[in-house]
Amino acid sequence: MRIFDTHAHYDSGAFNSDRYELLADLPNQDVELILNPGCDLESSRTAVELAEKFPHVYAAVGYHPSDCADFNDQSVEELRKLALEHPKVRAIGEIGLDYYWKENPPKEFQAQVFHRQMELAEELKLPVIIHDREAHQDCLNIVKSHPNVNGVYHCYSGSIE
């Protein structure tokens, strides 16, 4: 069996003790491809660094809704630069809305950040990795407002309907 790990946060501190050894060994465990999404600018940069270090690792760059409090105009430019300068960046993500945690940035700000990143994905013709937790209608409305963007819902806590 060949495995493609479509969503792995190997930039996480949980992997600090053995990150490089683990990533180097994954092809020996039949994990042939990995997509490592960013959650903010720092983790997006790390995702790119890991993609450049390992031939089987690719990166996505973006701001997770829980980690978007410091997002601004310069953030978009930094994400654009990462995506354009590094051919192993293959998606914008992890992006979206998360209304579950009370300490997350305000809903309106999350929506602005989500729109900006969807616009970037459309501009760069990259797919998106969407996080939707307890924000189904708002998330769907934003996705529908960007009909030229493709991607996947990585996190979705709603019903089939």
OpenMM code with the backbone's topology and positions (N, CA, C; nanometers):
from openmm import Vec3, app, unit

residues = "MET ARG ILE PHE ASP THR HIS ALA HIS TYR ASP SER GLY ALA PHE ASN SER ASP ARG TYR GLU LEU LEU ALA ASP LEU PRO ASN GLN ASP VAL GLU LEU ILE LEU ASN PRO GLY CYS ASP LEU GLU SER SER ARG THR ALA VAL GLU LEU ALA GLU LYS PHE PRO HIS VAL TYR ALA ALA VAL GLY TYR HIS PRO SER ASP CYS ALA ASP PHE ASN ASP GLN SER VAL GLU GLU LEU ARG LYS LEU ALA LEU GLU HIS PRO LYS VAL ARG ALA ILE GLY GLU ILE GLY LEU ASP TYR TYR TRP LYS GLU ASN PRO PRO LYS GLU PHE GLN ALA GLN VAL PHE HIS ARG GLN MET GLU LEU ALA GLU GLU LEU LYS LEU PRO VAL ILE ILE HIS ASP ARG GLU ALA HIS GLN ASP CYS LEU ASN ILE VAL LYS SER HIS PRO ASN VAL ASN GLY VAL TYR HIS CYS TYR SER GLY SER ILE GLU".split()
positions = [
    Vec3(0.0841, -0.1177, 0.0000),
    Vec3(0.0000, 0.0000, 0.0000),
    Vec3(0.0889, 0.1245, 0.0000),
    Vec3(0.0490, 0.2237, -0.0778),
    Vec3(0.1174, 0.3521, -0.0801),
    Vec3(0.0291, 0.4554, -0.0111),
    Vec3(0.0891, 0.5358, 0.0730),
    Vec3(0.0133, 0.6312, 0.1526),
    Vec3(0.0538, 0.7736, 0.1153),
    Vec3(-0.0469, 0.8606, 0.0993),
    Vec3(-0.0272, 1.0041, 0.0806),
    Vec3(-0.0929, 1.0709, 0.2001),
    Vec3(-0.0125, 1.1250, 0.2905),
    Vec3(-0.0645, 1.1951, 0.4070),
    Vec3(-0.0987, 1.3364, 0.3621),
    Vec3(-0.2269, 1.3609, 0.3414),
    Vec3(-0.2708, 1.4877, 0.2825),
    Vec3(-0.2778, 1.6026, 0.3825),
    Vec3(-0.2517, 1.5741, 0.5089),
    Vec3(-0.2617, 1.6810, 0.6083),
    Vec3(-0.1844, 1.6415, 0.7338),
    Vec3(-0.0636, 1.6925, 0.7447),
    Vec3(0.0196, 1.6595, 0.8598),
    Vec3(0.0946, 1.7835, 0.9052),
    Vec3(0.0858, 1.8161, 1.0315),
    Vec3(0.1517, 1.9347, 1.0866),
    Vec3(0.2857, 1.8951, 1.1500),
    Vec3(0.3803, 1.8559, 1.0668),
    Vec3(0.5114, 1.8162, 1.1174),
    Vec3(0.5932, 1.9348, 1.1660),
    Vec3(0.5451, 2.0560, 1.1454),
    Vec3(0.6096, 2.1746, 1.2011),
    Vec3(0.5734, 2.1925, 1.3494),
    Vec3(0.4783, 2.1157, 1.3996),
    Vec3(0.4322, 2.1266, 1.5378),
    Vec3(0.5443, 2.0952, 1.6372),
    Vec3(0.5390, 2.1620, 1.7494),
    Vec3(0.6352, 2.1379, 1.8567),
    Vec3(0.6346, 1.9948, 1.9070),
    Vec3(0.5266, 1.9225, 1.8847),
    Vec3(0.5193, 1.7820, 1.9271),
    Vec3(0.6266, 1.6969, 1.8595),
    Vec3(0.6789, 1.7457, 1.7461),
    Vec3(0.7797, 1.6704, 1.6719),
    Vec3(0.9210, 1.7246, 1.6922),
    Vec3(0.9397, 1.8157, 1.7858),
    Vec3(1.0722, 1.8762, 1.8032),
    Vec3(1.1824, 1.7756, 1.8320),
    Vec3(1.1522, 1.6703, 1.9037),
    Vec3(1.2586, 1.5767, 1.9436),
    Vec3(1.3043, 1.4851, 1.8314),
    Vec3(1.2169, 1.4569, 1.7328),
    Vec3(1.2561, 1.3593, 1.6303),
    Vec3(1.2036, 1.3922, 1.4908),
    Vec3(1.1699, 1.5184, 1.4655),
    Vec3(1.1081, 1.5610, 1.3397),
    Vec3(1.1844, 1.5108, 1.2171),
    Vec3(1.3139, 1.5377, 1.2111),
    Vec3(1.3910, 1.5055, 1.0905),
    Vec3(1.4076, 1.3555, 1.0720),
    Vec3(1.4279, 1.2843, 1.1802),
    Vec3(1.4405, 1.1385, 1.1712),
    Vec3(1.3087, 1.0766, 1.1259),
    Vec3(1.1995, 1.1251, 1.1829),
    Vec3(1.0670, 1.0741, 1.1472),
    Vec3(1.0375, 1.0985, 0.9995),
    Vec3(1.0574, 1.2220, 0.9542),
    Vec3(1.0292, 1.2539, 0.8147),
    Vec3(1.1189, 1.1756, 0.7195),
    Vec3(1.2439, 1.1581, 0.7556),
    Vec3(1.3356, 1.0822, 0.6696),
    Vec3(1.2928, 0.9369, 0.6580),
    Vec3(1.2320, 0.8825, 0.7632),
    Vec3(1.1960, 0.7409, 0.7651),
    Vec3(1.0590, 0.7100, 0.7052),
    Vec3(0.9734, 0.8084, 0.6896),
    Vec3(0.8374, 0.7812, 0.6433),
    Vec3(0.8305, 0.7067, 0.5095),
    Vec3(0.9148, 0.7349, 0.4103),
    Vec3(0.9087, 0.6547, 0.2877),
    Vec3(0.9346, 0.5060, 0.3134),
    Vec3(1.0146, 0.4745, 0.4144),
    Vec3(1.0370, 0.3342, 0.4504),
    Vec3(0.9135, 0.2704, 0.5129),
    Vec3(0.8176, 0.3540, 0.5541),
    Vec3(0.6918, 0.3074, 0.6127),
    Vec3(0.5772, 0.3179, 0.5126),
    Vec3(0.6107, 0.3293, 0.3848),
    Vec3(0.5150, 0.3388, 0.2738),
    Vec3(0.4388, 0.4711, 0.2675),
    Vec3(0.4858, 0.5725, 0.3388),
    Vec3(0.4285, 0.7061, 0.3261),
    Vec3(0.5116, 0.7768, 0.2195),
    Vec3(0.4544, 0.7852, 0.0995),
    Vec3(0.5317, 0.8340, -0.0144),
    Vec3(0.5214, 0.9842, -0.0352),
    Vec3(0.4112, 1.0446, 0.0077),
    Vec3(0.3925, 1.1889, -0.0073),
    Vec3(0.3284, 1.2453, 0.1183),
    Vec3(0.3643, 1.3704, 0.1492),
    Vec3(0.3097, 1.4399, 0.2652),
    Vec3(0.2820, 1.5839, 0.2251),
    Vec3(0.1665, 1.6352, 0.2661),
    Vec3(0.1376, 1.7773, 0.2520),
    Vec3(0.1295, 1.8356, 0.3925),
    Vec3(0.2185, 1.9286, 0.4212),
    Vec3(0.2286, 1.9895, 0.5534),
    Vec3(0.1747, 2.1335, 0.5465),
    Vec3(0.0544, 2.1597, 0.5993),
    Vec3(-0.0020, 2.2944, 0.5925),
    Vec3(0.0468, 2.3843, 0.7055),
    Vec3(0.0552, 2.5125, 0.6748),
    Vec3(0.0868, 2.6109, 0.7770),
    Vec3(-0.0378, 2.6559, 0.8505),
    Vec3(-0.0161, 2.7125, 0.9698),
    Vec3(-0.1262, 2.7670, 1.0507),
    Vec3(-0.1080, 2.9151, 1.0782),
    Vec3(0.0104, 2.9661, 1.0502),
    Vec3(0.0426, 3.1073, 1.0614),
    Vec3(0.1682, 3.1294, 0.9782),
    Vec3(0.2262, 3.2461, 0.9823),
    Vec3(0.3413, 3.2728, 0.8968),
    Vec3(0.4614, 3.1876, 0.9365),
    Vec3(0.4875, 3.1767, 1.0662),
    Vec3(0.6027, 3.0979, 1.1116),
    Vec3(0.5894, 2.9511, 1.0716),
    Vec3(0.4738, 2.8916, 1.0960),
    Vec3(0.4575, 2.7497, 1.0619),
    Vec3(0.4526, 2.7298, 0.9105),
    Vec3(0.4055, 2.8292, 0.8364),
    Vec3(0.4089, 2.8205, 0.6901),
    Vec3(0.5532, 2.8204, 0.6404),
    Vec3(0.6353, 2.9054, 0.6986),
    Vec3(0.7776, 2.9060, 0.6619),
    Vec3(0.8429, 2.7721, 0.6955),
    Vec3(0.8097, 2.7175, 0.8109),
    Vec3(0.8656, 2.5878, 0.8493),
    Vec3(0.8181, 2.4783, 0.7552),
    Vec3(0.6919, 2.4831, 0.7160),
    Vec3(0.6392, 2.3844, 0.6210),
    Vec3(0.7178, 2.3899, 0.4907),
    Vec3(0.7499, 2.5094, 0.4441),
    Vec3(0.8289, 2.5247, 0.3222),
    Vec3(0.9697, 2.4699, 0.3426),
    Vec3(1.0309, 2.5001, 0.4553),
    Vec3(1.1659, 2.4497, 0.4839),
    Vec3(1.1676, 2.2968, 0.4838),
    Vec3(1.0679, 2.2362, 0.5444),
    Vec3(1.0609, 2.0898, 0.5466),
    Vec3(1.0407, 2.0338, 0.4065),
    Vec3(0.9594, 2.1020, 0.3268),
    Vec3(0.9367, 2.0578, 0.1889),
    Vec3(1.0653, 2.0653, 0.1079),
    Vec3(1.1456, 2.1659, 0.1332),
    Vec3(1.2705, 2.1787, 0.0588),
    Vec3(1.3754, 2.0778, 0.1048),
    Vec3(1.3648, 2.0337, 0.2285),
    Vec3(1.4625, 1.9390, 0.2834),
    Vec3(1.4334, 1.7944, 0.2430),
    Vec3(1.3051, 1.7596, 0.2287),
    Vec3(1.2665, 1.6212, 0.2023),
    Vec3(1.1926, 1.6118, 0.0693),
    Vec3(1.2357, 1.5236, -0.0191),
    Vec3(1.1731, 1.5164, -0.1522),
    Vec3(1.0271, 1.4722, -0.1502),
    Vec3(0.9827, 1.4029, -0.0475),
    Vec3(0.8462, 1.3517, -0.0402),
    Vec3(0.7512, 1.4448, 0.0366),
    Vec3(0.8012, 1.5607, 0.0799),
    Vec3(0.7202, 1.6551, 0.1570),
    Vec3(0.6886, 1.7774, 0.0709),
    Vec3(0.5608, 1.8190, 0.0747),
    Vec3(0.5146, 1.9401, 0.0081),
    Vec3(0.4508, 2.0299, 0.1130),
    Vec3(0.4317, 2.1560, 0.0786),
    Vec3(0.3824, 2.2532, 0.1763),
    Vec3(0.2551, 2.3211, 0.1287),
    Vec3(0.1759, 2.3636, 0.2264),
    Vec3(0.0665, 2.4582, 0.2063),
    Vec3(0.0967, 2.5749, 0.2994),
    Vec3(0.0588, 2.6943, 0.2588),
    Vec3(0.0851, 2.8122, 0.3412),
    Vec3(-0.0463, 2.8827, 0.3701),
    Vec3(-0.0623, 2.9271, 0.4949),
    Vec3(-0.1848, 2.9955, 0.5298),
    Vec3(-0.1967, 3.0203, 0.6786),
    Vec3(-0.3080, 3.0853, 0.7138),
    Vec3(-0.3394, 3.1168, 0.8530),
    Vec3(-0.4652, 3.0420, 0.8942),
    Vec3(-0.4510, 2.9541, 0.9910),
    Vec3(-0.5634, 2.8837, 1.0521),
    Vec3(-0.6505, 2.9866, 1.1244),
    Vec3(-0.7813, 2.9685, 1.1266),
    Vec3(-0.8670, 3.0679, 1.1929),
    Vec3(-0.8349, 3.0877, 1.3411),
    Vec3(-0.7862, 2.9863, 1.4079),
    Vec3(-0.7508, 3.0015, 1.5493),
    Vec3(-0.6217, 3.0794, 1.5686),
    Vec3(-0.5423, 3.0902, 1.4617),
    Vec3(-0.4101, 3.1524, 1.4712),
    Vec3(-0.3970, 3.2782, 1.3856),
    Vec3(-0.5095, 3.3416, 1.3527),
    Vec3(-0.5055, 3.4526, 1.2578),
    Vec3(-0.5086, 3.5905, 1.3218),
    Vec3(-0.4964, 3.6010, 1.4530),
    Vec3(-0.5118, 3.7305, 1.5206),
    Vec3(-0.4151, 3.8364, 1.4693),
    Vec3(-0.2949, 3.7958, 1.4277),
    Vec3(-0.1965, 3.8946, 1.3822),
    Vec3(-0.1940, 3.9102, 1.2300),
    Vec3(-0.2904, 3.8533, 1.1600),
    Vec3(-0.2976, 3.8627, 1.0141),
    Vec3(-0.3213, 4.0076, 0.9724),
    Vec3(-0.2485, 4.0520, 0.8677),
    Vec3(-0.2651, 4.1873, 0.8148),
    Vec3(-0.2279, 4.1879, 0.6666),
    Vec3(-0.2251, 4.3047, 0.6057),
    Vec3(-0.1932, 4.3143, 0.4630),
    Vec3(-0.0567, 4.2538, 0.4311),
    Vec3(0.0393, 4.2748, 0.5185),
    Vec3(0.1726, 4.2192, 0.4966),
    Vec3(0.1688, 4.0662, 0.5000),
    Vec3(0.0790, 4.0095, 0.5770),
    Vec3(0.0663, 3.8635, 0.5839),
    Vec3(0.0341, 3.8046, 0.4476),
    Vec3(-0.0571, 3.8679, 0.3764),
    Vec3(-0.0935, 3.8215, 0.2422),
    Vec3(0.0291, 3.8256, 0.1516),
    Vec3(0.1048, 3.9339, 0.1607),
    Vec3(0.2240, 3.9469, 0.0768),
    Vec3(0.3269, 3.8392, 0.1097),
    Vec3(0.3430, 3.8085, 0.2371),
    Vec3(0.4377, 3.7038, 0.2779),
    Vec3(0.3932, 3.5660, 0.2284),
    Vec3(0.2635, 3.5381, 0.2377),
    Vec3(0.2122, 3.4105, 0.1871),
    Vec3(0.2300, 3.4021, 0.0360),
    Vec3(0.1992, 3.5113, -0.0341),
    Vec3(0.2165, 3.5153, -0.1798),
    Vec3(0.3623, 3.4877, -0.2163),
    Vec3(0.4527, 3.5522, -0.1465),
    Vec3(0.5961, 3.5355, -0.1725),
    Vec3(0.6387, 3.3902, -0.1504),
    Vec3(0.5961, 3.3305, -0.0417),
    Vec3(0.6290, 3.1896, -0.0156),
    Vec3(0.5780, 3.1004, -0.1282),
    Vec3(0.4543, 3.1236, -0.1689),
    Vec3(0.3927, 3.0388, -0.2717),
    Vec3(0.4604, 3.0568, -0.4075),
    Vec3(0.4975, 3.1782, -0.4401),
    Vec3(0.5571, 3.2042, -0.5708),
    Vec3(0.7043, 3.1624, -0.5788),
    Vec3(0.7743, 3.1741, -0.4681),
    Vec3(0.9178, 3.1467, -0.4700),
    Vec3(0.9536, 3.0010, -0.4426),
    Vec3(0.8580, 2.9231, -0.3993),
    Vec3(0.8868, 2.7848, -0.3615),
    Vec3(0.7916, 2.6907, -0.4352),
    Vec3(0.8413, 2.6213, -0.5358),
    Vec3(0.7538, 2.5369, -0.6186),
    Vec3(0.6891, 2.4199, -0.5439),
    Vec3(0.7380, 2.3872, -0.4256),
    Vec3(0.6761, 2.2780, -0.3509),
    Vec3(0.5591, 2.3243, -0.2653),
    Vec3(0.5240, 2.4531, -0.2737),
    Vec3(0.4002, 2.5013, -0.2121),
    Vec3(0.2892, 2.4677, -0.3096),
    Vec3(0.1968, 2.3811, -0.2666),
    Vec3(0.0937, 2.3301, -0.3565),
    Vec3(-0.0486, 2.3665, -0.3171),
    Vec3(-0.0637, 2.4423, -0.2067),
    Vec3(-0.1992, 2.4798, -0.1629),
    Vec3(-0.1912, 2.5978, -0.0675),
    Vec3(-0.3057, 2.6602, -0.0458),
    Vec3(-0.3221, 2.7636, 0.0567),
    Vec3(-0.4009, 2.6974, 0.1697),
    Vec3(-0.3403, 2.6954, 0.2866),
    Vec3(-0.4081, 2.6296, 0.3973),
    Vec3(-0.3175, 2.6111, 0.5171),
    Vec3(-0.3716, 2.5955, 0.6194),
    Vec3(-0.5080, 2.5577, 0.6524),
    Vec3(-0.5843, 2.6856, 0.6841),
    Vec3(-0.6912, 2.7097, 0.6133),
    Vec3(-0.7668, 2.8341, 0.6268),
    Vec3(-0.9132, 2.8024, 0.6578),
    Vec3(-0.9879, 2.9026, 0.7018),
    Vec3(-1.1307, 2.8802, 0.7237),
    Vec3(-1.1861, 2.9580, 0.8406),
    Vec3(-1.2821, 2.8957, 0.9077),
    Vec3(-1.3521, 2.9570, 1.0208),
    Vec3(-1.3617, 2.8562, 1.1345),
    Vec3(-1.3459, 2.9059, 1.2568),
    Vec3(-1.3600, 2.8204, 1.3741),
    Vec3(-1.4300, 2.9007, 1.4829),
    Vec3(-1.5581, 2.8705, 1.5048),
    Vec3(-1.6369, 2.9405, 1.6054),
    Vec3(-1.6466, 2.8613, 1.7361),
    Vec3(-1.5799, 2.7493, 1.7427),
    Vec3(-1.5913, 2.6623, 1.8592),
    Vec3(-1.5245, 2.7215, 1.9834),
    Vec3(-1.4015, 2.7677, 1.9676),
    Vec3(-1.3253, 2.8177, 2.0828),
    Vec3(-1.3563, 2.9648, 2.1069),
    Vec3(-1.3961, 2.9995, 2.2286),
    Vec3(-1.4309, 3.1378, 2.2627),
    Vec3(-1.3121, 3.2324, 2.2485),
    Vec3(-1.1913, 3.1813, 2.2693),
    Vec3(-1.0732, 3.2679, 2.2649),
    Vec3(-1.0224, 3.2943, 2.1232),
    Vec3(-1.0847, 3.2345, 2.0223),
    Vec3(-1.0455, 3.2602, 1.8839),
    Vec3(-1.0732, 3.4059, 1.8476),
    Vec3(-1.0072, 3.4559, 1.7443),
    Vec3(-1.0369, 3.5921, 1.6982),
    Vec3(-1.1854, 3.6066, 1.6648),
    Vec3(-1.2364, 3.7301, 1.6648),
    Vec3(-1.3781, 3.7527, 1.6352),
    Vec3(-1.4186, 3.6946, 1.4992),
    Vec3(-1.5439, 3.6527, 1.4909),
    Vec3(-1.5964, 3.5905, 1.3691),
    Vec3(-1.5753, 3.6786, 1.2461),
    Vec3(-1.6028, 3.8067, 1.2603),
    Vec3(-1.5909, 3.8976, 1.1457),
    Vec3(-1.4468, 3.9038, 1.0955),
    Vec3(-1.3518, 3.9034, 1.1883),
    Vec3(-1.2105, 3.9079, 1.1486),
    Vec3(-1.1703, 3.7761, 1.0825),
    Vec3(-1.2140, 3.6642, 1.1391),
    Vec3(-1.1852, 3.5342, 1.0768),
    Vec3(-1.2370, 3.5325, 0.9326),
    Vec3(-1.3565, 3.5856, 0.9117),
    Vec3(-1.4152, 3.5871, 0.7771),
    Vec3(-1.3323, 3.6729, 0.6817),
    Vec3(-1.2840, 3.7881, 0.7283),
    Vec3(-1.1986, 3.8731, 0.6444),
    Vec3(-1.0717, 3.7993, 0.6045),
    Vec3(-1.0105, 3.7325, 0.7007),
    Vec3(-0.8865, 3.6583, 0.6748),
    Vec3(-0.9133, 3.5442, 0.5769),
    Vec3(-1.0222, 3.4747, 0.5959),
    Vec3(-1.0597, 3.3642, 0.5075),
    Vec3(-1.0783, 3.4155, 0.3644),
    Vec3(-1.1545, 3.5239, 0.3476),
    Vec3(-1.1750, 3.5832, 0.2146),
    Vec3(-1.0418, 3.6198, 0.1502),
    Vec3(-0.9555, 3.6855, 0.2250),
    Vec3(-0.8267, 3.7285, 0.1685),
    Vec3(-0.7449, 3.6091, 0.1199),
    Vec3(-0.7499, 3.4998, 0.1953),
    Vec3(-0.6725, 3.3829, 0.1559),
    Vec3(-0.7376, 3.3086, 0.0393),
    Vec3(-0.8692, 3.3094, 0.0332),
    Vec3(-0.9384, 3.2533, -0.0837),
    Vec3(-0.9041, 3.3338, -0.2085),
    Vec3(-0.8987, 3.4660, -0.1955),
    Vec3(-0.8591, 3.5507, -0.3086),
    Vec3(-0.7173, 3.5192, -0.3540),
    Vec3(-0.6274, 3.4970, -0.2588),
    Vec3(-0.4900, 3.4617, -0.2917),
    Vec3(-0.4851, 3.3280, -0.3648),
    Vec3(-0.5606, 3.2312, -0.3169),
    Vec3(-0.5654, 3.1003, -0.3824),
    Vec3(-0.6148, 3.1139, -0.5255),
    Vec3(-0.7171, 3.1961, -0.5445),
    Vec3(-0.7695, 3.2171, -0.6798),
    Vec3(-0.6646, 3.2833, -0.7686),
    Vec3(-0.6014, 3.3853, -0.7162),
    Vec3(-0.4968, 3.4563, -0.7918),
    Vec3(-0.3841, 3.3616, -0.8348),
    Vec3(-0.3414, 3.2752, -0.7429),
    Vec3(-0.2282, 3.1859, -0.7691),
    Vec3(-0.2701, 3.0524, -0.8307),
    Vec3(-0.4012, 3.0342, -0.8457),
    Vec3(-0.4557, 2.9090, -0.9007),
    Vec3(-0.4094, 2.7874, -0.8198),
    Vec3(-0.4192, 2.8023, -0.6879),
    Vec3(-0.3847, 2.6944, -0.5961),
    Vec3(-0.5112, 2.6460, -0.5247),
    Vec3(-0.5173, 2.5181, -0.4919),
    Vec3(-0.6299, 2.4681, -0.4125),
    Vec3(-0.6170, 2.5140, -0.2674),
    Vec3(-0.7238, 2.4959, -0.1918),
    Vec3(-0.7261, 2.5353, -0.0512),
    Vec3(-0.7537, 2.4146, 0.0380),
    Vec3(-0.7110, 2.4275, 0.1622),
    Vec3(-0.7416, 2.3302, 0.2671),
    Vec3(-0.8244, 2.4062, 0.3696),
    Vec3(-0.9519, 2.3685, 0.3826),
    Vec3(-1.0468, 2.4460, 0.4626),
    Vec3(-1.0757, 2.3783, 0.5958),
    Vec3(-1.0730, 2.4612, 0.6991),
    Vec3(-1.1085, 2.4225, 0.8353),
    Vec3(-1.2422, 2.4905, 0.8666),
    Vec3(-1.3455, 2.4109, 0.8964),
    Vec3(-1.4788, 2.4634, 0.9279),
    Vec3(-1.5264, 2.3951, 1.0547),
    Vec3(-1.5201, 2.4676, 1.1647),
    Vec3(-1.5673, 2.4108, 1.2911),
    Vec3(-1.6737, 2.5021, 1.3501),
    Vec3(-1.7949, 2.4490, 1.3542),
    Vec3(-1.9100, 2.5202, 1.4106),
    Vec3(-1.9351, 2.6534, 1.3395),
    Vec3(-1.9051, 2.6589, 1.2103),
    Vec3(-1.9215, 2.7827, 1.1329),
    Vec3(-1.9749, 2.7507, 0.9939),
    Vec3(-2.0608, 2.6519, 0.9840),
    Vec3(-2.0961, 2.5915, 0.8554),
    Vec3(-2.1557, 2.6878, 0.7538),
    Vec3(-2.2592, 2.7604, 0.7898),
    Vec3(-2.3227, 2.8471, 0.6905),
    Vec3(-2.2301, 2.9600, 0.6481),
    Vec3(-2.1625, 3.0221, 0.7426),
    Vec3(-2.0693, 3.1299, 0.7082),
    Vec3(-1.9568, 3.0773, 0.6199),
    Vec3(-1.9056, 2.9615, 0.6530),
    Vec3(-1.7970, 2.9026, 0.5740),
    Vec3(-1.8459, 2.8702, 0.4326),
    Vec3(-1.9613, 2.8091, 0.4235),
    Vec3(-2.0174, 2.7756, 0.2932),
    Vec3(-2.0416, 2.9008, 0.2087),
    Vec3(-2.0907, 3.0073, 0.2708),
    Vec3(-2.1137, 3.1321, 0.1984),
    Vec3(-1.9838, 3.1885, 0.1417),
    Vec3(-1.8777, 3.1828, 0.2199),
    Vec3(-1.7489, 3.2337, 0.1712),
    Vec3(-1.6967, 3.1450, 0.0594),
    Vec3(-1.7048, 3.0149, 0.0757),
    Vec3(-1.6591, 2.9232, -0.0292),
    Vec3(-1.7368, 2.9492, -0.1588),
    Vec3(-1.8681, 2.9634, -0.1484),
    Vec3(-1.9508, 2.9884, -0.2672),
    Vec3(-1.9183, 3.1222, -0.3326),
    Vec3(-1.8687, 3.2179, -0.2568),
    Vec3(-1.8355, 3.3485, -0.3140),
    Vec3(-1.7030, 3.3458, -0.3908),
    Vec3(-1.6360, 3.2312, -0.3910),
    Vec3(-1.5105, 3.2132, -0.4647),
    Vec3(-1.5225, 3.0879, -0.5520),
    Vec3(-1.6076, 3.0920, -0.6545),
    Vec3(-1.6379, 2.9712, -0.7322),
    Vec3(-1.5211, 2.9168, -0.8135),
    Vec3(-1.4170, 2.9932, -0.8313),
    Vec3(-1.3027, 2.9454, -0.9091),
    Vec3(-1.1954, 2.8785, -0.8241),
    Vec3(-1.2224, 2.8642, -0.6948),
    Vec3(-1.1253, 2.8027, -0.6039),
    Vec3(-1.1689, 2.6593, -0.5750),
    Vec3(-1.0744, 2.5681, -0.5865),
    Vec3(-1.0982, 2.4273, -0.5544),
    Vec3(-1.0248, 2.3921, -0.4261),
    Vec3(-1.0623, 2.2807, -0.3664),
    Vec3(-0.9911, 2.2374, -0.2480),
    Vec3(-1.0662, 2.1311, -0.1722),
    Vec3(-1.0264, 2.1146, -0.0474),
    Vec3(-1.0864, 2.0136, 0.0393),
    Vec3(-1.1249, 2.0764, 0.1732),
    Vec3(-1.2269, 2.0181, 0.2337),
    Vec3(-1.2591, 2.0487, 0.3723),
    Vec3(-1.1813, 1.9492, 0.4563),
    Vec3(-1.0859, 1.9987, 0.5303),
    Vec3(-1.0076, 1.9120, 0.6180),
    Vec3(-1.0841, 1.8861, 0.7479),
    Vec3(-1.1462, 1.9889, 0.7980),
    Vec3(-1.2219, 1.9794, 0.9227),
    Vec3(-1.3643, 2.0250, 0.8928),
    Vec3(-1.4605, 1.9433, 0.9312),
    Vec3(-1.6003, 1.9788, 0.9135),
    Vec3(-1.6806, 1.9069, 1.0202),
    Vec3(-1.7501, 1.9839, 1.1023),
    Vec3(-1.8230, 1.9241, 1.2141),
    Vec3(-1.9737, 1.9275, 1.1933),
    Vec3(-2.0178, 1.9578, 1.0719),
    Vec3(-2.1605, 1.9666, 1.0461),
    Vec3(-2.2220, 1.8355, 1.0008),
    Vec3(-2.3478, 1.8429, 0.9658),
    Vec3(-2.4210, 1.7254, 0.9211),
    Vec3(-2.4033, 1.7053, 0.7703),
    Vec3(-2.4514, 1.5958, 0.7199),
    Vec3(-2.4471, 1.5691, 0.5765),
    Vec3(-2.5264, 1.6752, 0.5018),
    Vec3(-2.6410, 1.7122, 0.5552),
    Vec3(-2.7240, 1.8143, 0.4901),
    Vec3(-2.6496, 1.9439, 0.4806),
] * unit.nanometer
topology = app.Topology()
chain = topology.addChain("A")
for resn in residues:
    res = topology.addResidue(resn, chain)
    for name in ("N", "CA", "C"):
        topology.addAtom(name, app.Element.getBySymbol(name[0]), res)
